Structure formats: C-alpha cells, structure tokens
C-alpha cells in the first residue's frame, strides 16, 4: 500500500459579522481580536463617502489611530504604493472599505506586509470580499493573485442594500457560477488526477443551490436580499479556503468572464459575466442551464449580451479564447477551446445572443 503523505493548510477568516447595523460592532470585534492602531483604511472616492469616513470616525473616537488612503484603481502600482504606506506609517492592520478595488488592494498590501486585513464591503458584488485571491491589473491585464484571506469580514446589510441592484445581481452571478466550477473541478480530477475536496465542493454547490432556491427573494433595496447574498458569498469564500484554492468557485465560466473583459475593456461586472457564462458552461456539462437562466432572470441579473451591455460577436470571441485564460486550470473547454462555429451555436442555443 502506498504511504499516505497528503497534507493541506487551511486559512479561514477568524470572524464574520454580517447583518443589520454590523458596523456598530466593528470596534468591539477589533478589540476581541487584539487589534490596535495605527490602522489604515483603503477606500475609493465613492466608498469613502458611503462608509469610509464613518469607519474612521468610529476608530478615532475609540482611540485607534487611523489614516485613510484613497485609491482610484486596482493596479500593481497602487498595491506597491499602499504597501509602502503601510511600512512607512508602521500600520498594524488594514481595513478595505468598498465593493471590489479597495478590498483587493488592501488584501494584496496586507499579504505583502504580513499585516491583518479586515474586509468591509459596501456592496455584495463578488466573492472576493471573503476569498484569498485579489484581482490586480498587471501590465494592463487583470490577473488573480493569491493572498491571505481577511482576518475578519464586517458586512452591514443596511449599507449593502442601498448599493445599486446591478452590483447585488453581480454577486448572485458569482455564486451561481459555483455550479459549473464544481463540475469543471470534478472533470479535472477524473482526467488530470487533480486534487479534489468533496467537502469544499459540496459546500460550494449547496451555497449556489440555496441562492437559486431563494431567487425570487432577491429584490432591489431590500435588506433581506443583501443578507441572503452576503451569507452565500461568505459560504463560498469558506469553501475556497477549505480547498486551498478558488477551484470550488472558479472554472470555465470565470475563464469566459476574464476573456470577455480583455475583449471589451471590462465594461460589465465580473459576477454578471460569470453568471451568463455559467448558463453556457452548464449546457456543455449537460446540466440544467435553463434553471440557471431562470434564476438569474428572477434575481435581476443579465442573461444575454444585450442585457450585459456587450456585443454578440464579443461573446462568441470570448468563448473561443477562454481556454487560454489560466491554461493550467483544466475545464470543460479543454486545451484547444471551441471553434467559432461551435461557440456561436452554443451562445444562440442558450439564448445568450440573438
């Protein structure tokens, strides 16, 4: 019998504070984790006004020295700049306040400097608010880089519910993507003998199923909707931490999303791309793609190119190029991808293009 030698290291967020008026529990939560200043808040000009200034005020009122860094993009140059600020100011922990970019920048700078990072989303647009990966623009291309997951997630559903509904719908798309991601992972296990965690895969699928079952409850400006989506994003993030990679939540549909971003210049939300991609990838997996489509429709998420704000030909081109994204990650798209004719037929059959 072959000697057992498998080992895995899992890093999970230590604390989740999710729900109504969660921001009011922030200081108590930080103290329970032994965090003291100086603190650095990373925000953009929009999230600074939505939540950043309130967070800074609460910290300062409680004698936690705090400064704020305003960023305008999520590039490697910005990561390097914030990393330098953390070292120069002897920052003890970071808070990423935002939907995407501030959290990704804070996460990357946290990993660079080995300082704890608190994720404080203002919108539930994607699972990056919980995960151990950050989307950073390097040499003009958005790339996923490995980081440490946040030490804690503090998500005030009252604030998240006020964000534009297309952001919440994007978060739904990112969760629904778990369906095809897990099938891709299973395929890679069978064909490439890739490591597969049944626990992480089951949690990921259950998370997507829970959200789909509650699709009709996802409505604009409804705090209960924000609560449902945030719970799903947290659960999906935990699945990735258990797996030690983004495999349970990122497969062929994410490859499609990244390919589409490169073609269009990133005009559509990441999660929305993934949701639409899931419709097509589930068709290839012979799964219930119609159920996915109906659920996304009910949630107010785009299910075709017109609703997503991209051209039909861009969708088809993305399908033919998606296999080139992270080629080491095996999916239903294989190593050679789709022909132009097959891609067009897939998109038309699933009603993604007209």
Secondary structure, DSSP 8 states (H G I E B T S, - for coil): -------------SEEEEETTGGGGHHHHHHHTT--S-EEEEE-HHHIIIIIHHHHHHHHHTT--EEEEE-S--BHHHHHHHHHHHHHTT-SEEEEEESSHHHHHHHHHHHHHT-EEEEEESS---GGGTSSEEEEEETTEEEEEE----SEEEEEHHHHHTS-HHHHHHHHHHHHTHHHHHHHHHHHHHHH-----HHHHHHHHHHHHHHHHTGGG--TT-HHHHHHHHHHHHHHHHHHHHHTSSGGG-SHHHHHHHHHHHHHTS-S-HHHHHHHHHHHHHHHTTS-HHHHHHHHHHHT---SHHHHT--HHHHHHHHHHGGGTTTTS--TTTTT---HHHHHHHHHHTTS--
